[in-house]
Each structure stands twice: as C-alpha cells, then as structure tokens.
Amino acid sequence: FGKAIAIICDFEKLEEVEIKFARECIVDGWHRSIAETVNFRVEVLELLFTSVAQAEKVKSITIKNLQDHMEERVFESRDFKTVRGRLTQLHLQIATEHDDEAPEYNIDKLACHEGFGHGLPEYWLKPLLNQLTHLTLFGLTCTWGIWPFVDLRNIGTLPRLKSLSLGKFAIAHDWQVDWIVSHAYTLEELILDDCPIVTALHLLEDQTIPNFPDLPVANKG
C-alpha cells in the first residue's frame, strides 16, 4: 500500500488525487481499537503529500473521511505546503469520533471542535483563499457550522471560486448566508446537501457564546 502511494509521482500527467480513509476514527488512548489509528492515518498522509509534492501537475485533492484530529506535523510540513500551494480544487469530507456507549457526547469531543474550528480554516481554507476555484466541505456524520462552530467570516470571500458544495452545514445566522452570497459574482455551481436551516435553537452556555456573543446568558442557580 505504501509503495503504491509512493509511485504517484511517477504519473507525469496526473492532475487529480483522491484518497479515502475508513469512516471510523478515534484519538490515541481510547480503550477500544480500530484498524486505522491516528498513527496509521498520519503515516499515510505523510506518504501521500511526499509523493504528490513531486507530481507538479496535481491541482485537485480529495480526501474522504479525513479525521477531525489533524496532526500539526503533517499540516505544517514542507511537502504538504508544497502540495497546497498548487491546489485549485479541494474536496474534504471530515470524519469525527463516535462513542457508541455515550453518543450524546460525540458533538462535544475536543478533536471535533479543533478539527472544524481550527484545522479546517488554518491549514486549508485561509492559505487557499486566493487559489481555489472548486471547494467541497462535508461532515461525514457531524452537522457543523453552529456546533462545532466555524466562523466563515474569518476566512473571507474566495475571489476565484466557481463551485461550492457544502454538506451537513447547519445555517442559523444571516452572516452564514451572506458568506455564501458573497461568491455570487464568481459561482457557477452551488450545492447544499443535507444542510438544515435552523429556525429554533436550544444551546448550552458554552455553545451560545461563540454563536451569539451579544446574547445575555441566564445566570446559573
């Protein structure tokens, strides 16, 4: 498998690369085991970016079931930045941890919020702001945007974007709609797949603060 990834660079005319991980993921230290551990995924991504960095015509990357836990050593590496610097098309489906014994806490896991709230904008979207013509962002099982909170205002408008596809992106704010509409002059394709438009919310205090910072929070007790 590793050898197969390593020879990607031998395909001189290759322009698009797609890789798909397993749906299930966990962070290190959990009591149960899965086939594709954090270390396995890190090694695969490092192999992938090392090889694709040498394939100078690759302009499109698709990663299905990218784990929300994004290792800094991968996404701050020279090879990743080389690959990212050439991209005009990015397609990501982000997988999150699932605890069968307490599924109600899945949405509050730290990796979920760091992946969507930090890793996605800082490693991917902000550096690619002026490059992308095609962007796909899907949650595998997690409905994102509100919680985990992703502030698209801090990313800005992608001035070359022609195609935007969002999956499981929850819309509850006018500014979310404004961000999408800000691409009206360049967009030729817009896909909203399983994106709920929220008309009523019940949020805990830590969920309310990032979404509605000016909204008074009831005192406890």
C-alpha positions, 0 to 999 in steps of 0.5 A, spaced: 500 500 500 505 504 501 509 503 495 503 504 491 502 511 494 509 512 493 509 511 485 504 517 484 509 521 482 511 517 477 504 519 473 507 525 469 500 527 467 496 526 473 492 532 475 487 529 480 488 525 487 483 522 491 484 518 497 479 515 502 480 513 509 475 508 513 469 512 516 471 510 523 476 514 527 478 515 534 484 519 538 490 515 541 488 512 548 481 510 547 480 503 550 477 500 544 481 499 537 480 500 530 484 498 524 486 505 522 489 509 528 491 516 528 498 513 527 496 509 521 492 515 518 498 520 519 503 515 516 499 515 510 498 522 509 505 523 510 506 518 504 501 521 500 503 529 500 511 526 499 509 523 493 504 528 490 509 534 492 513 531 486 507 530 481 507 538 479 501 537 475 496 535 481 491 541 482 485 537 485 485 533 492 480 529 495 480 526 501 474 522 504 473 521 511 479 525 513 479 525 521 477 531 525 484 530 529 489 533 524 496 532 526 500 539 526 506 535 523 503 533 517 499 540 516 505 544 517 510 540 513 514 542 507 511 537 502 504 538 504 505 546 503 508 544 497 502 540 495 497 546 497 500 551 494 498 548 487 491 546 489 485 549 485 480 544 487 479 541 494 474 536 496 474 534 504 469 530 507 471 530 515 470 524 519 469 525 527 469 520 533 463 516 535 462 513 542 457 508 541 456 507 549 455 515 550 453 518 543 450 524 546 457 526 547 460 525 540 458 533 538 462 535 544 469 531 543 475 536 543 478 533 536 471 535 533 471 542 535 479 543 533 478 539 527 472 544 524 474 550 528 481 550 527 484 545 522 479 546 517 480 554 516 488 554 518 491 549 514 486 549 508 481 554 507 485 561 509 492 559 505 487 557 499 483 563 499 486 566 493 487 559 489 481 555 489 476 555 484 472 548 486 471 547 494 467 541 497 466 541 505 462 535 508 461 532 515 461 525 514 456 524 520 457 531 524 452 537 522 457 543 523 457 550 522 453 552 529 456 546 533 462 545 532 462 552 530 466 555 524 466 562 523 466 563 515 467 570 516 474 569 518 476 566 512 473 571 507 470 571 500 474 566 495 475 571 489 476 565 484 471 560 486 466 557 481 463 551 485 461 550 492 458 544 495 457 544 502 454 538 506 451 537 513 452 545 514 447 547 519 445 555 517 442 559 523 445 566 522 444 571 516 452 572 516 452 564 514 448 566 508 451 572 506 458 568 506 455 564 501 452 570 497 458 573 497 461 568 491 455 570 487 459 574 482 464 568 481 459 561 482 457 557 477 455 551 481 452 551 488 450 545 492 447 544 499 446 537 501 443 535 507 444 542 510 438 544 515 436 551 516 435 552 523 429 556 525 429 554 533 435 553 537 436 550 544 444 551 546 448 550 552 452 556 555 458 554 552 455 553 545 451 560 545 457 564 546 461 563 540 454 563 536 451 569 539 456 573 543 451 579 544 446 574 547 445 575 555 446 568 558 441 566 564 445 566 570 446 559 573 442 557 580 
